[in-house]
Amino acid sequence: MPELFTRRLADKDAEAVANKAHFKGQKGAARLADDDYRIKMEGIFAECRRVLKDDGIMTVMFTHKDTGAWDALAMSLMDAGFVITVSWPVNTEASGSLHIKDKAAANSTIFLVCRPREEKQGDAVYWEDVEPEVAQAVKARVGEYQAAGISGVDLYLASFGPALEAFSRHWPLTRGRPATEPKKKRRTQGDMFEEFDPYAVRPEDALNAARREVKAWRLAQLASAKAQADMDGPTAFYVLAWDAFKAVSFPYDEALRLARAVGVDLEEQVVGRLAEKKGSEIKLWDSATPLARSLSRKRVQICEFPDGRIEIRHGERVLPYTIFDKMRQVNQAAIVESKQLGGALALAQAIQAVTPHHRQRNNNEPARSSRSVGVFASKATAAAEKVDGRKLCTPKLKRGPRLSNEELIARGLGEYAK
C-alpha cells in the first residue's frame, strides 16, 4: 500500500494517542482524549479482525504502568471480537537507560497473543463466578514470572496477562450484586456526563484482582506470617510501594490502586502521614521527614565541637541533617550511556585535581571554628582597617624610546614605520 506513505510528515491527528493537546480549550480535555484513544483503538482492532482469518493469530506488544491504559486496550480488543489466549512479559528496556533511571518506570513489554473469539449463546456470565478463576490464573503464573527475574512494578504488569486471558474467555460479563460507587475527592467535568452503572464489569476489575494476588504473594515473601498479622494497612502499603516502584516518587493513580488492593484509604491514612502528594505524583517520606515537619518554624540549636563535629538539636533531641556540597565531584559511574562525554569528563577531573576542594582550604577544619574572629567583624575593627583607595594606584608608566623602522618591520609592525 504505497499510497499510505506519500505524506512527508506523519498524520498526528489520526494517530491513536491520548493527547490532551488535540482538545485544548475544550471542557474535560483529558476525558475527551481518553475517549478518542479508545475509539481509534477499537477501529484499528476491528480492521485487524476483518482481514484476519478465523484461525489466524494476532500478537500485540504493549507496555504501560497505568491501569487505565490496560483497561482501554483490553476493552478495545474484546469489543473488536478477540480473545486473549497467551501472554508473556519480555524485558525490553536497559536498566541503565537515562529515560527510566530513578523513575517508577516499566522495564518489560507484555506480548498478548489474540485469536478471533467465537460468538457465544446462552445465559449471562457473572463476574462473581469468574473472579476466582482470574485469581487462580494469576497465582499459578506469578511464581514463574518472579523466577524468570521479573520484579517490582513489572511483576504487577506481568500478572495482567493471565488475568485478561481468563477474563476475555467469558466476555461479556455482568455483576450479580451491584457494586458500590467509588469515592471521589473531586468531581471532574467528564463525570457530569457519565452515569455510574453498578452492574457493569470492565477489564479493570480483573486487573485489580490480579494486583491483590501479587500483593499477597509479595507480602508472604517479604514478611513472616506473624509480621503480616501485626502489620497494619498503611505499613503494608509503604512496604509494597517500595517493593513495587523502587522509587521515592510514583504516579498518584497507581498509588491509589495499590491502596485499594491493600485495603487502606490513600487520602486519610497515607497522605500527610507516610507520604505527600505533589501534583500527579506521590512522594514517600523517610523516617526523618515527619520529625522535620513537626519542627517547622521552631528554634533549634547548632552545636560545634573542637573536633569539627556539628550537631543540630531541639531540646535534648539530636536532629538528622545533610551537608550541601557546593563543589560536587564528577561521578563518572553515574553517566553510563554518555559515550561522547569522555573528553569533557577527563578535563573536568583534571581541573578538580588542580583546584583544591573547599574542605582543604582550611586544613580540613570547620570554617567558623578555625577563625580568630567571628563571622561578622565588629565596627571598630572595620574602621581601624580602613584602606585609603587613593594609595592603591600604581605609578604611571613612562614612555620608552621609539623603535626604529627596521626594528618595527622585524617585529611585524611595519604599518607603524615612518
Protein Blocks (a to p, Z undefined) as FASTA:
>chain_A
ZZlmmpfbdcfklpccddfklmgoiahklmmmmmmmmmmmmmmmmmmmmmpcfkbccddd
dddfbfklmmmmmmmmmmnopacfbdcdddfbdfklmklgoiacdfbdcdddddddddde
dddddfklmmmmmmmmmmmmmmmmmmnopahjllmmmmmmmmmmmmmmmpccddfbdcdd
dddfbdcfklmmpccdfkbccfklmmmmmmmmmmmmmmmmmpcfklmmmpcfklmmmmmm
mmmnopabdcfklmmmmmmmnopafklmmgoplmccehjaccdddfklmmmmmmgoiacd
ddddfkopacddehjaccddddddfbbcddfklmmmlmklmmmmmmmmmmmmmmccfklm
noopafklmpmbdfbdcfklmmmmpccfklmpccdddddddddfklmmmnopammpZZ
